[in-house]
Amino acid sequence: MIFMKKTYLSTIKEIFLFSIPLIAGQVGQMLFGIGDIIVAGRYSNDVVAALGVANGLLAPLLMFGLGITFAVGPLTSQFRGKNEKDKSIFANAHYLMLTVSVGLLVAIGALIVALPLFNFNPTITPLIKDYILIAGPSIIPAILFQISKEYLQAWDKNIFSNSLILFFNVINVGMNYIFIFGEFGFPEMGIKGAALATLISRTLMFGALFIYTKAKFEIDWNFNQVLFKRIYKFGIPIGLGTLSEVLMFSAVTVLIGKMSIIASASHNIVINLASCTFMIPLAISSAASVKVGKEYGAGSQQGILIYSLSSIIMVAIIMIGTCAMYLSFPDILVRFATDDPELISYSAGLLLYVGLFQIPDGIQVTLWGILRGLEETKHPMILSLIFNWCIGIPIGYWLATSKGMEAAGLWAGLAIGLTIMSVGLSCVFFFKFRVVKSTLVPMA
């Protein structure tokens, strides 16, 4: 394909418009958990506490599975760039994830058996078990939903899937209320009701998007061993890299949880604020993966470069804004979550470190997406393990304990790790670009 010349401005606009529904979908995913907590908070503090712990235990399994499905969009885009319609990638992605799901279900079972070893509060341990028993299997339809979402994104169809997420937020909140409190003739189920609402919502979401995708595309349901292995080799490193990052933040949460109540509460506020702004580069990363993947499939050196650099430039500009916001108005932001003076002061101090890693964090997650488009996932996974676990966490722990910085030290460690990660991924990108460009259409 001969790449039509376009300005960086027009490419940035294209990626931004493509990312808007993705951002809405990311926010919708966050609102699922918030909706559960809001309804459960009106029922029992024990249920709220159990929900937080249970979802924290299930999150690594869910994110590992979702990470593998992130291979579907870029691979489909590559076929599209080659003007080839591989009708079996959708089916073989399902076959792979159904295979992986067996392991995930075994892991959920092991988690339930091992619950007593975590030494949680005896009051909430039975509640955690009840929730995981019912809601645990719901990670399977959630993962299968993502396959359809990724496949549709590769074909520039990203509005219906993300609208579906927002729609089922409302359905989920309604079912939470009905099942938890026992309204409209249903028995009062407490945390089991919250779990059932999650299971039903995720299953219906998967079913609706699966039917929609089948209606839009002709699917070849034959097993393709070559394609199955390709998705596996491409997706597993993404899943492991995603798991590495999730466990990193979980480890920080556990370490801070052993500090003061103020430190733990402040961390909870700060991580939720940071997650909100992170949704933007995460969505742009997803958009970049399919745009770059299409140009990579088409063999366009110029296309890869302009979409990659446009994505990075856009994210850098946005994250400069969020960095300025966190550094300039930390107390105002924290006041949205609490009016406790001590909590405001401590949280505002943590937000300074969040502000410092906004730009490198945005760039590193965008580079993850770009490299997925170039079918490069092994080296980013290795760098994630090295920089997060061998640099970020150890430095953060040292600052927190030896230097007496407490939670601020751990957040400083995260900032250092993510900054080095962004540099490392930049090197991987330019190395990968040099390796593949000899096989691509020369730049005009």
N, C-alpha and C positions, 0 to 999 in steps of 0.2 A: 504494500500500500504506500502511495506517495502522500506524505503527511502535508496537509494544507497549512500554510503558514498562518499563525495566529499570534496575537500579542499575549504576553503573560497576564495582562489585565483581563482579557476575555476568558482565558483558561481558568484563572482564579475565580471569576464569576461563575463559570460552568461548574467547577468543583463545589463551590459554595452552595449553589442552588441544588445540586445533587445531594449535598450533605444535610440540607434542612430537614427532610423527612427522617434521615438517619438520626439526627440529634433528637428529634421528637420521640423516636423509638427508644433511644437510649434513656431519655428522661422517663419515658413510660415504664421501662424496666425497673428503674429506681423507685418509681411511685408504687409499684406492686408491693415492695417491702414496707414502704411508708404507710400505705393503706392498711396493711395487716396490723401494724403497730398502733395506728390511730384507733381502729375498732377494738383491738385487744386491750388497749389502754383504758377503755371505758368498762372493761370487764374485770380485769385483774392484773396487778403488777407482776405477780408470779408468771402469768401467761406471757406478758411482754418480755420478761427476762428469759423465759424458756425459748420464746420465738427467736430472740437475738442469738442465743447460743446455738440452737438447732440449725438456723440458717448459716451461721458461721462454720459449723461442722460440715454442712452439705455444699457450701460454696466452692471449695477446691475441686470436688468431684464434678460439679456442674461446669465450672470454668474450664476444666481439662477437656471435657466433652465438647463444649462450645468452641474451644480453641481449635480442635481438629476440624470442625466444620468450616472454619475460616478459610480453608483451602479451596472450598467449592467455588466461591466467587471468582478469585483470580484464575483458576483453571478453566472455568467456563468462559471467562473473558478472553483467555488466550485462544480457545477454539473459535470464539467469535471473531477475534482479530484476524485469524487465518481464513475467515469465511467458511469455516467448517461447522456443521451442526452435529456435535456429538450428542446423540439422543440418550446415551446410557450413563452419563456422568451423574445425573440426578439419582437414578436407581442405584448405582454402585456406591454412591455416598451413603445411601440408606442402608445398604448391605453392610458396609463397614461400621457404621455407627450402631446398628443393631448388634453386631458382633462385640463391639466395645461395651455396649450397654450391659451385656452379661457380666463383664468384669465390674462395672459400676454398681450393679445390683448386689454382687457379692461383697463389694466394699461397704455398701450401705448396711448389709447384714452384719459385717464385722464391726462396723461402727456402733451398732446397737448393742452387740455383745460386749464391746469394750467400754461402754459408757461408765460403768462403775469405777473404772481405772482413772477417769478424769477428775474424780473427787469434786464434782460440782455440788452445789448446795442440795442437800437431800430433799428439800421442798420442790425443787424444779426438775430434778433428774427424771422422775416418772413422766413429767409433762414433756420433756425433751424427747424421751423415748416414744411417747404417743404421737408426737408430731412427725418424727422421722419415719415411723412405721407407715404412716399414711402419705405424707408429702414427699418422702424420699424418692419413691418410684416416679414422681412427677418430673424429675430431671430428665427422664427419657423423652417424653413428648416435647419438653422444652428444647432439647438438643435437636430433635427431628424437625421442629418448627424452624430452627435456625438454618437447616439445610435448604428448605424452600426459600427462606428469606435471602440467603446468600445467592442462590441460583437466580432468583428474580432480579436482585441487584445487578448481577452481571449482564442482564438484558435491559438495564435502565428502567426497571419496573420496581420502584421502591416505595410507592405511596400506600398501596393497599396493605402491605405487611405491617408497616409502621402505624397506620391508622388502626389496624386490628389490635395492636398492643395497647393503644390508648383506649379503645372501646372496651377491651376486656379488663382494664383497670377499674372501670365503673362496675362491670359485672362482678369482678372479684370482691370489691368493697361491699356490694349488695349481698353476695353470698356469705361473706364473712359475718355480716350483721345477722343474717337469718340463721346460720348454722351455730355461731358462737352463743347467741342469746336464746335461740330456740323460738323463732318467730314463725308465723303463718303455718302453724301445726307441726313444725319440726321440733324434735327434742333439743334441749339445751346441751350443746356438745363441748363448749369451752375451746380448748386448744385443738381438739380433734376437729372441730368445725372449721377453724382456720386452715388446718391441713387439708381438709376435704375441699374447701373452696379453692385452694392452690392447685390441687390435683385436677379438679374439674376444669378450672380456667385454662390451665396449660394444655390439657387434652383437647378441649374444644378449639383453642387457638391453633394447635397443630392440625387438627382435622380440617378446619376452615381453610387454612393456607395451603394444605396439601391438595385439597379438592380444587382450589383456585389455580394452583400451578398446573395440575393435570389438565384442567380445562384450557389453559393458555398454550400449553406446549405438548407436542407429541413425544411421549416418553418410550424409550426402548428399555424393557425390563429384563433383558438378558444379562446374565453375569459376564463381566468382562474382566478377566484376571489381570491383564496388563494395566487397565485403568484403575482397578481396585488397589493394586500395589502402588500405583502412582499417587493416588489420593492418600494412602497410608503413609508413604515416605514423605509426602509434602505436609500432611496434617499433623502427624504425631509430634514433630518438633515444635509446631505452633502450640499444640496442647500443653506440652511440657514447659515451654517458655511462659505461657499464660499461668500455668499452675505455679511456677517459680515466683512470679510477681504477686499472685494472690497469697501464697504462703508467707512471702516476705512481709506484707502488711499485717497478716495474721500474727506473725511472730512479734512484730513491733507492738501490736495490740496486747498480746499476752505479757510481754515484758513491762509495758507501761501499767498493765493491770496489777502488777505486783508493787507498784509505787503508791503514792498517795491517792485518795479519792479524787482530789482536785485534778491531779495529773491525768487520771483515767477519764474523768468526765470531760476535761478539756480536749483530750485526744479524740474522744467520740464526736465532739462538736466540729473539730478541725477536719477530721477525715471525711465527714459528710460534706463540709463546705468544699474541700478539695475535690471530692468526687463529682460535685456539680459542675465545676469548671472543666474537669477532665473529660466530660462527655463530649465537648466540642472537638478537641483534637482526635478523640477516639473515633468519632463519626467521620472526620476528614480522612483519617487513616484508612477506614473501610472504603471510602470513596476512591482514595488513591490506589488501593490495591486492585480494584476492578478497572480503573482508567489506565493505569500503567500496564496491567495484565493484558488488556486489549491491544495496546501499542506493541507490547513485547511479542504477542502472538502474530501481529501484523508485520513484525520485523522492522519497525520504525525507530531508528536511533534517536531522531529528533523528537518524536512523539514521547518516548520514554523520558527524555531529559526535560522537556517543557512541562509535562504533567508532574514529574517528580519535584522539580524546583518550584513550580507554582504552588504545590501542596505545602512544601516546607516554608516558603515565603508567607503564605496566608496564615499558617499556624503560628509562625514566629510573630507576626503582627498582632494576632489575637492574644497570644500568650504574653506579649509585652503589656497589653492592656490589663490582663488579669493579674500580672505581676505588680503593676502599678497600683491596682485596686487593693491587693492584699497588703502591700507595703505602706500605703497611704491611709487606709481606713480600717485597720484590723479590729479596733474596738467596736466600730459601728456594725461591722459584719457579724461579730459575735453577739451583739445585743439582740439580733433577730432570734437567737436560740436561748439566751438566758439574761436575767437582770441581776445575777449575783456578782457583786464587784470583784471578789477574789477570782471567780471563774472567768470573768471578762479579762482581767489582767493577765492571767496565766495563758488563756487561749490566744489572746492577742500576740503574746510572745511567740507562740508556736506558729502563728500565721506568717510571721516574718520569714521563717524557714520555708514555709509552703510557697511564699512569694518568690523566693530565690530559685526554686527548682521548676517554676512554671514553664519557662522557655525551654530548658533542656528536656523536661518531661514531655512537653508537647512535641518537640522535634523527634525524640526517640520513639514515641508511639507512632508518629507519622512515617518514620523510616521503616518501622516494622511492617506497616501496610505496603509501602513502596517495594520493599524486598519480597513480600508475599507475591506481589504482582510479577516480580522477576523470578519467582519460584526458588527463592533463596531463604530457607528457614532454619537450616542446621546451625550456621554460624551465629545468627541472632540468639538462638536458644542457648548456645554455649556462653556467649557474652553475658546473657541475662543471669545465668547461674554464677558466673565469676564475679561480675560487678555488683550484683545484689547481695549475694551470700558470702563472698570472700572479701568484699570491700565495704559496701554500704552498711550491712548489719554489724560486722565487727567494729568498724570505726564508731558507729552510732552507740554501740554498747559501751565502748571505752569512754566516749564522751559523757554518756549518761551516768556511768558508775565512777570511773577514776577522776573525772573532772567535775563531778557533781552537777551536771546539767540536766539530769533526769530526762523527762520526755523531750525537751528541746534537743538534747544530745542525740537521741534516736532519730528525730526528724532531720537534724543536721546530717546525720549519716546517710539517710535516704537521699537528701539533696546532693551529697557528694557522689553517691553511687549512680544516681540517675544522670548527673552531669557527665561523668565518665562514660556511662552507657551511650549517651547521645553522640559523643565523640567516636566511640568504638563502632557504632552502627553507621556513622557517616563514612568511616574508612571502609567498612564492608560494602556500602553502596557504591562508592567510587571504584573499588576493586572489582566488584561484580560488573559494573558498567563497562569497565575496560576489557574484562574477559569476554563479554558477550557482543560488544559492538562490532567486532570483526565479522560477525555473521549477519549483521543487520544492514538495513538500507543506509548508505552514507548520508551524513547531514548535508543539507543544501548550503 
